[in-house]
Amino acid sequence: MNATLNRPRTRAINPLQLSRVFAFLLLALVVGGAGLCFVSLKNTQHALGERVRETERQLREFRARNQDYQSRIASLSSRVALRRKLESGFIAMIPVPATAIARLTPPAIATEDGAMRTAAVINPLLRP
């Protein structure tokens, strides 16, 4: 008789190998998790990049505003502007009395006649 007819029928069915199925499921789970982590990291990177660009824009704006303020301060405190304010009466100059000056060291006698000075040019090459 034929040898194929005598075999049991259960052998003809391919059994499902659970170890291979679990291995493929584990591989798919790991690859899917890695993909989700990658997408999450990329989204975080883009969000932080937007924050960096916004911060840099604000920094440029503050620097420009600061430079504008510095130029305005320089123009308002220039000698010409101060003289114009003095002439218009906006500011007034009053002499400072000698009693209002704080000295750290006693003034040195500059000449033999007893005139007192707080500063003197020692090097004659530095005189204007």
Backbone as a printed PyTorch tensor [residue, N CA C, xyz], in Angstrom:
tensor([[[  0.7730,  -1.1810,   0.0000],
         [  0.0000,   0.0000,   0.0000],
         [  0.8350,   1.2770,   0.0000]],

        [[  0.1730,   2.3590,  -0.1860],
         [  0.8710,   3.6250,  -0.2860],
         [  1.2510,   4.1040,   1.1150]],

        [[  2.4580,   4.6090,   1.2700],
         [  2.9600,   5.0240,   2.5840],
         [  2.3170,   6.3160,   3.0630]],

        [[  1.8540,   7.1280,   2.1610],
         [  1.2470,   8.3880,   2.5750],
         [ -0.1370,   8.1840,   3.1580]],

        [[ -0.8010,   7.1280,   2.8250],
         [ -2.1290,   6.8960,   3.3530],
         [ -2.0970,   6.3590,   4.7660]],

        [[ -1.0280,   5.7480,   5.1730],
         [ -0.9380,   5.1540,   6.4960],
         [ -0.5140,   6.1710,   7.5660]],

        [[ -0.0990,   7.3580,   7.1730],
         [  0.3470,   8.3440,   8.1690],
         [ -0.8570,   8.9180,   8.9010]],

        [[ -0.6700,   9.2480,  10.1650],
         [ -1.7800,   9.8720,  10.8780],
         [ -2.0300,  11.2870,  10.3450]],

        [[ -3.2750,  11.7330,  10.4010],
         [ -3.6650,  13.0100,   9.8360],
         [ -3.1510,  14.1890,  10.6710]],

        [[ -2.9100,  14.0470,  11.9290],
         [ -2.4430,  15.1430,  12.7590],
         [ -1.0590,  15.5980,  12.3710]],

        [[ -0.3020,  14.7380,  11.7910],
         [  1.0420,  15.1230,  11.3520],
         [  1.0010,  16.0100,  10.1180]],

        [[ -0.0120,  15.9640,   9.3670],
         [ -0.0900,  16.7430,   8.1450],
         [ -0.3500,  18.2210,   8.4520]],

        [[ -0.9000,  18.5150,   9.5870],
         [ -1.1780,  19.9020,   9.9540],
         [  0.1000,  20.5070,  10.5230]],

        [[  0.4580,  21.6810,  10.0190],
         [  1.6440,  22.3610,  10.5450],
         [  1.2890,  22.9620,  11.9080]],

        [[  1.9860,  22.5480,  12.9200],
         [  1.6730,  23.1030,  14.2420],
         [  2.1470,  24.5630,  14.3200]],

        [[  1.4240,  25.3900,  15.0670],
         [  1.7720,  26.7960,  15.2570],
         [  2.8930,  26.8790,  16.2790]],

        [[  4.0080,  27.4500,  15.8850],
         [  5.1510,  27.5560,  16.7980],
         [  5.0230,  28.8580,  17.5940]],

        [[  4.6320,  28.7330,  18.8560],
         [  4.3870,  29.8970,  19.6980],
         [  5.6650,  30.6830,  19.9780]],

        [[  6.7800,  30.0320,  20.0300],
         [  8.0280,  30.7530,  20.3000],
         [  8.3390,  31.7380,  19.1780]],

        [[  8.0870,  31.3280,  17.9330],
         [  8.3260,  32.2480,  16.8170],
         [  7.3230,  33.3920,  16.8130]],

        [[  6.0850,  33.1170,  17.1360],
         [  5.0610,  34.1610,  17.1770],
         [  5.4180,  35.1800,  18.2570]],

        [[  5.8000,  34.6930,  19.4390],
         [  6.1840,  35.6050,  20.5130],
         [  7.4410,  36.3970,  20.1550]],

        [[  8.3650,  35.7850,  19.4630],
         [  9.5830,  36.4920,  19.0550],
         [  9.2340,  37.6320,  18.0880]],

        [[  8.3590,  37.3420,  17.1090],
         [  7.9580,  38.3870,  16.1640],
         [  7.1490,  39.4780,  16.8580]],

        [[  6.2650,  39.1030,  17.7930],
         [  5.5120,  40.1080,  18.5350],
         [  6.4310,  40.9810,  19.3770]],

        [[  7.4280,  40.3630,  20.0200],
         [  8.3840,  41.1180,  20.8210],
         [  9.2020,  42.0580,  19.9390]],

        [[  9.6230,  41.5680,  18.7820],
         [ 10.3670,  42.4140,  17.8440],
         [  9.4970,  43.5890,  17.3730]],

        [[  8.2440,  43.3280,  17.0430],
         [  7.3450,  44.3920,  16.6070],
         [  7.1130,  45.3910,  17.7330]],

        [[  6.9810,  44.9170,  18.9650],
         [  6.7780,  45.8010,  20.1100],
         [  8.0020,  46.6860,  20.3450]],

        [[  9.1870,  46.1270,  20.2440],
         [ 10.4150,  46.9000,  20.4420],
         [ 10.5800,  47.9380,  19.3340]],

        [[ 10.3500,  47.5370,  18.0890],
         [ 10.4770,  48.4770,  16.9700],
         [  9.4190,  49.5810,  17.0770]],

        [[  8.1870,  49.2180,  17.4420],
         [  7.1330,  50.2190,  17.6190],
         [  7.4490,  51.1810,  18.7560]],

        [[  7.9590,  50.6650,  19.8760],
         [  8.3400,  51.5330,  21.0000],
         [  9.4720,  52.4670,  20.6240]],

        [[ 10.4560,  51.9420,  19.8950],
         [ 11.5660,  52.7890,  19.4570],
         [ 11.0720,  53.8800,  18.5070]],

        [[ 10.1300,  53.5380,  17.6360],
         [  9.5620,  54.5310,  16.7240],
         [  8.8100,  55.6130,  17.4770]],

        [[  8.0160,  55.2200,  18.4720],
         [  7.2940,  56.2020,  19.2770],
         [  8.2520,  57.1050,  20.0410]],

        [[  9.3100,  56.5430,  20.5940],
         [ 10.3140,  57.3570,  21.3060],
         [ 10.9750,  58.3450,  20.3510]],

        [[ 11.2930,  57.8930,  19.1380],
         [ 11.9280,  58.7660,  18.1570],
         [ 11.0050,  59.9270,  17.7940]],

        [[  9.7430,  59.6380,  17.5380],
         [  8.7850,  60.6910,  17.1820],
         [  8.6070,  61.6590,  18.3480]],

        [[  8.5320,  61.1160,  19.5580],
         [  8.3850,  61.9740,  20.7310],
         [  9.5980,  62.8870,  20.8980]],

        [[ 10.7940,  62.3450,  20.7350],
         [ 12.0080,  63.1570,  20.8590],
         [ 12.0800,  64.2250,  19.7750]],

        [[ 11.6720,  63.8840,  18.5680],
         [ 11.6900,  64.8660,  17.4820],
         [ 10.6860,  65.9980,  17.7530]],

        [[  9.5050,  65.6500,  18.2620],
         [  8.5220,  66.6900,  18.6030],
         [  9.0610,  67.5980,  19.6990]],

        [[  9.6980,  67.0110,  20.6990],
         [ 10.2960,  67.8060,  21.7710],
         [ 11.3920,  68.7080,  21.2220]],

        [[ 12.2080,  68.1730,  20.3220],
         [ 13.2830,  68.9610,  19.7150],
         [ 12.7090,  70.1570,  18.9440]],

        [[ 11.6580,  69.9550,  18.1940],
         [ 11.0560,  71.0600,  17.4440],
         [ 10.4430,  72.0930,  18.3780]],

        [[  9.8020,  71.6370,  19.4460],
         [  9.2010,  72.5770,  20.3990],
         [ 10.2880,  73.4120,  21.0750]],

        [[ 11.3850,  72.7780,  21.4620],
         [ 12.4820,  73.5260,  22.0840],
         [ 13.1460,  74.4600,  21.0840]],

        [[ 13.2280,  74.0580,  19.8310],
         [ 13.7770,  74.9300,  18.7960],
         [ 12.9390,  76.1860,  18.6260]],

        [[ 11.6190,  76.0360,  18.6730],
         [ 10.7370,  77.2000,  18.5860],
         [ 10.9530,  78.1330,  19.7740]],

        [[ 11.1200,  77.5590,  20.9680],
         [ 11.3580,  78.3920,  22.1500],
         [ 12.6870,  79.1200,  22.0400]],

        [[ 13.7080,  78.4420,  21.5050],
         [ 15.0160,  79.0790,  21.3380],
         [ 14.9180,  80.2300,  20.3420]],

        [[ 14.2160,  80.0140,  19.2290],
         [ 14.0550,  81.0840,  18.2340],
         [ 13.2960,  82.2750,  18.8230]],

        [[ 12.2700,  82.0090,  19.6180],
         [ 11.5110,  83.0950,  20.2360],
         [ 12.3880,  83.8650,  21.2260]],

        [[ 13.1810,  83.1390,  21.9980],
         [ 14.0790,  83.7870,  22.9630],
         [ 15.1350,  84.6180,  22.2420]],

        [[ 15.6900,  84.1010,  21.1520],
         [ 16.6790,  84.8540,  20.3870],
         [ 16.0480,  86.1120,  19.7790]],

        [[ 14.7970,  86.0210,  19.3190],
         [ 14.1090,  87.1900,  18.7700],
         [ 13.9160,  88.2460,  19.8520]],

        [[ 13.5070,  87.8140,  21.0390],
         [ 13.3400,  88.7530,  22.1400],
         [ 14.6720,  89.3820,  22.5290]],

        [[ 15.7370,  88.5910,  22.5130],
         [ 17.0670,  89.1070,  22.8460],
         [ 17.5080,  90.1620,  21.8400]],

        [[ 17.2870,  89.9170,  20.5470],
         [ 17.6180,  90.9210,  19.5300],
         [ 16.8000,  92.1890,  19.7390]],

        [[ 15.5250,  92.0180,  20.0720],
         [ 14.6560,  93.1760,  20.3090],
         [ 15.1420,  93.9770,  21.5190]],

        [[ 15.5170,  93.2970,  22.5970],
         [ 16.0040,  93.9870,  23.7900],
         [ 17.3300,  94.6890,  23.5240]],

        [[ 18.2070,  94.0530,  22.7500],
         [ 19.4850,  94.6940,  22.4310],
         [ 19.2730,  95.9520,  21.5990]],

        [[ 18.3570,  95.8890,  20.6280],
         [ 18.0780,  97.0660,  19.8020],
         [ 17.4810,  98.1790,  20.6600]],

        [[ 16.5570,  97.8030,  21.5470],
         [ 15.9510,  98.8050,  22.4330],
         [ 16.9890,  99.3940,  23.3820]],

        [[ 17.8900,  98.5450,  23.8840],
         [ 18.9480,  99.0150,  24.7900],
         [ 19.8820,  99.9850,  24.0700]],

        [[ 20.2260,  99.6760,  22.8400],
         [ 21.0970, 100.5750,  22.0750],
         [ 20.3940, 101.9120,  21.8210]],

        [[ 19.0890, 101.8670,  21.5540],
         [ 18.3200, 103.1000,  21.3690],
         [ 18.3370, 103.9280,  22.6520]],

        [[ 18.1280, 103.2680,  23.7780],
         [ 18.1470, 103.9810,  25.0610],
         [ 19.5270, 104.5730,  25.3470]],

        [[ 20.5870, 103.8360,  25.0330],
         [ 21.9370, 104.3590,  25.2600],
         [ 22.2040, 105.5870,  24.3990]],

        [[ 21.7510, 105.5640,  23.1620],
         [ 21.9670, 106.7410,  22.3050],
         [ 21.1390, 107.9260,  22.8060]],

        [[ 19.9240, 107.6530,  23.2950],
         [ 19.1090, 108.7470,  23.8410],
         [ 19.7350, 109.3160,  25.1090]],

        [[ 20.2770, 108.4580,  25.9590],
         [ 20.9450, 108.9360,  27.1800],
         [ 22.1570, 109.7740,  26.8160]],

        [[ 22.9310, 109.3020,  25.8240],
         [ 24.1140, 110.0530,  25.4100],
         [ 23.7160, 111.4230,  24.8390]],

        [[ 22.6290, 111.4590,  24.0760],
         [ 22.2380, 112.7520,  23.5020],
         [ 21.6510, 113.6810,  24.5630]],

        [[ 20.9600, 113.1290,  25.5590],
         [ 20.3710, 113.9770,  26.5940],
         [ 21.3940, 114.4300,  27.6340]],

        [[ 22.4860, 113.7210,  27.7560],
         [ 23.4920, 114.1060,  28.7490],
         [ 24.7520, 114.6740,  28.0980]],

        [[ 24.6610, 115.0220,  26.8310],
         [ 25.8220, 115.6220,  26.1780],
         [ 26.0230, 117.0450,  26.6980]],

        [[ 27.1710, 117.5700,  26.4410],
         [ 27.5040, 118.9130,  26.9220],
         [ 26.5650, 119.9600,  26.3280]],

        [[ 26.2270, 119.8000,  25.0530],
         [ 25.3370, 120.7580,  24.3840],
         [ 23.9430, 120.6960,  25.0030]],

        [[ 23.4470, 119.4860,  25.2460],
         [ 22.1070, 119.3510,  25.8320],
         [ 22.0830, 119.9030,  27.2450]],

        [[ 23.1320, 119.6460,  28.0120],
         [ 23.1800, 120.1750,  29.3690],
         [ 23.2660, 121.6980,  29.3700]],

        [[ 24.0370, 122.2640,  28.4500],
         [ 24.1360, 123.7220,  28.3550],
         [ 22.7860, 124.3250,  27.9660]],

        [[ 22.0730, 123.6840,  27.0450],
         [ 20.7600, 124.1670,  26.6310],
         [ 19.7740, 124.1090,  27.8080]],

        [[ 19.8150, 123.0430,  28.6050],
         [ 18.9490, 122.9540,  29.7770],
         [ 19.3160, 124.0050,  30.8170]],

        [[ 20.6040, 124.2770,  30.9530],
         [ 21.0530, 125.2890,  31.9030],
         [ 20.5870, 126.6790,  31.4720]],

        [[ 20.6930, 126.9870,  30.1810],
         [ 20.2720, 128.2870,  29.6800],
         [ 18.7600, 128.4720,  29.7390]],

        [[ 18.0180, 127.3580,  29.5660],
         [ 16.5570, 127.4800,  29.6200],
         [ 16.0370, 127.5090,  31.0450]],

        [[ 16.8770, 127.2040,  32.0110],
         [ 16.4630, 127.2370,  33.4030],
         [ 15.8980, 125.9210,  33.8930]],

        [[ 15.9910, 124.8930,  33.0760],
         [ 15.4830, 123.5800,  33.4820],
         [ 16.3180, 122.9980,  34.6150]],

        [[ 17.6190, 123.2370,  34.5530],
         [ 18.5190, 122.8330,  35.6320],
         [ 19.2710, 124.0670,  36.1000]],

        [[ 19.7750, 124.0090,  37.2960],
         [ 20.5320, 125.1390,  37.8370],
         [ 21.8240, 124.6140,  38.4400]],

        [[ 22.8470, 125.4340,  38.3300],
         [ 24.1300, 125.0720,  38.9300],
         [ 24.3500, 125.9630,  40.1450]],

        [[ 24.6920, 125.3180,  41.2390],
         [ 25.0100, 126.0720,  42.4450],
         [ 26.3940, 125.6470,  42.9010]],

        [[ 27.1390, 126.5450,  43.4890],
         [ 28.4770, 126.1650,  43.9370],
         [ 28.3840, 125.2190,  45.1410]],

        [[ 29.3150, 124.3030,  45.1950],
         [ 29.3640, 123.3590,  46.3020],
         [ 30.2640, 123.9570,  47.3740]],

        [[ 29.7480, 124.1200,  48.5900],
         [ 30.5920, 124.6940,  49.6510],
         [ 31.6810, 123.7060,  50.0580]],

        [[ 32.7610, 124.2390,  50.5470],
         [ 33.9000, 123.4070,  50.9320],
         [ 33.5420, 122.4680,  52.0720]],

        [[ 32.5580, 122.8210,  52.8660],
         [ 32.1680, 121.9470,  53.9760],
         [ 31.3730, 120.7430,  53.5020]],

        [[ 30.8650, 120.7770,  52.2700],
         [ 30.0760, 119.6650,  51.7490],
         [ 30.9190, 118.6580,  51.0010]],

        [[ 32.1930, 118.9240,  50.8440],
         [ 33.0820, 118.0090,  50.1280],
         [ 33.6950, 117.0510,  51.1390]],

        [[ 33.5610, 115.7760,  50.8690],
         [ 34.1420, 114.7690,  51.7570],
         [ 35.5360, 114.4330,  51.2540]],

        [[ 36.5150, 114.5740,  52.1340],
         [ 37.8970, 114.2810,  51.7510],
         [ 38.3660, 113.0630,  52.5240]],

        [[ 39.0400, 112.1970,  51.8400],
         [ 39.5740, 111.0070,  52.4910],
         [ 40.8940, 111.2970,  53.1750]],

        [[ 41.6570, 112.1680,  52.5840],
         [ 42.9410, 112.5610,  53.1830],
         [ 42.9310, 114.0760,  53.3320]],

        [[ 43.6620, 114.5890,  54.2630],
         [ 43.7110, 116.0540,  54.3770],
         [ 44.3960, 116.6370,  53.1490]],

        [[ 43.9520, 117.8170,  52.7160],
         [ 44.5450, 118.4170,  51.5230],
         [ 46.0200, 118.7570,  51.7530]],

        [[ 46.7870, 118.6150,  50.7050],
         [ 48.2180, 118.9050,  50.7800],
         [ 48.4680, 120.3610,  50.4120]],

        [[ 49.4820, 120.9330,  50.9880],
         [ 49.8510, 122.3130,  50.6750],
         [ 50.6150, 122.2900,  49.3630]],

        [[ 50.0880, 123.0260,  48.3580],
         [ 50.6970, 122.9920,  47.0440],
         [ 51.8010, 124.0390,  46.9150]],

        [[ 51.6350, 125.1700,  47.5480],
         [ 52.6310, 126.2290,  47.4280],
         [ 53.0510, 126.6720,  48.8280]],

        [[ 54.0640, 127.4900,  48.8410],
         [ 54.5750, 127.9410,  50.1360],
         [ 53.6940, 129.0120,  50.7740]],

        [[ 52.8140, 129.6310,  49.9790],
         [ 51.9760, 130.6770,  50.5490],
         [ 50.7890, 130.1140,  51.3270]],

        [[ 50.6420, 128.7810,  51.3750],
         [ 49.5990, 128.1630,  52.1780],
         [ 48.3460, 127.8010,  51.4110]],

        [[ 48.3490, 127.9360,  50.0760],
         [ 47.1700, 127.5530,  49.2920],
         [ 47.0100, 126.0360,  49.3510]],

        [[ 45.7880, 125.5950,  49.5990],
         [ 45.5200, 124.1610,  49.7370],
         [ 44.9700, 123.6070,  48.4210]],

        [[ 45.4120, 122.4220,  48.0890],
         [ 44.8990, 121.7520,  46.9110],
         [ 44.6720, 120.2890,  47.2370]],

        [[ 43.6530, 119.7010,  46.6050],
         [ 43.3910, 118.2720,  46.8240],
         [ 44.0280, 117.4160,  45.7470]],

        [[ 44.3900, 118.0180,  44.6070],
         [ 45.0070, 117.2550,  43.5330],
         [ 46.0820, 118.1200,  42.8900]],

        [[ 47.1330, 117.4840,  42.4510],
         [ 48.2150, 118.2110,  41.7980],
         [ 48.8310, 117.3150,  40.7480]],

        [[ 49.3310, 117.9160,  39.6830],
         [ 50.0010, 117.1720,  38.6340],
         [ 51.4710, 117.0350,  39.0390]],

        [[ 51.9100, 115.8200,  39.2230],
         [ 53.2960, 115.5880,  39.6340],
         [ 54.1940, 115.4850,  38.4110]],

        [[ 53.7210, 114.8170,  37.3560],
         [ 54.4960, 114.6420,  36.1450],
         [ 54.2040, 115.8120,  35.1970]],

        [[ 55.1790, 116.6520,  34.8830],
         [ 54.9110, 117.8160,  34.0210],
         [ 54.5550, 117.4330,  32.5840]],

        [[ 54.8540, 116.2010,  32.1650],
         [ 54.5180, 115.7980,  30.7930],
         [ 53.0210, 115.5520,  30.6180]],

        [[ 52.3290, 115.3490,  31.7100],
         [ 50.8930, 115.0540,  31.6320],
         [ 50.0350, 116.3050,  31.6400]],

        [[ 50.6330, 117.4880,  31.7570],
         [ 49.8430, 118.7260,  31.7900],
         [ 49.2610, 118.9980,  30.4100]],

        [[ 48.0310, 119.4950,  30.3710],
         [ 47.4200, 119.7970,  29.0590],
         [ 47.9710, 121.0550,  28.4510]]])
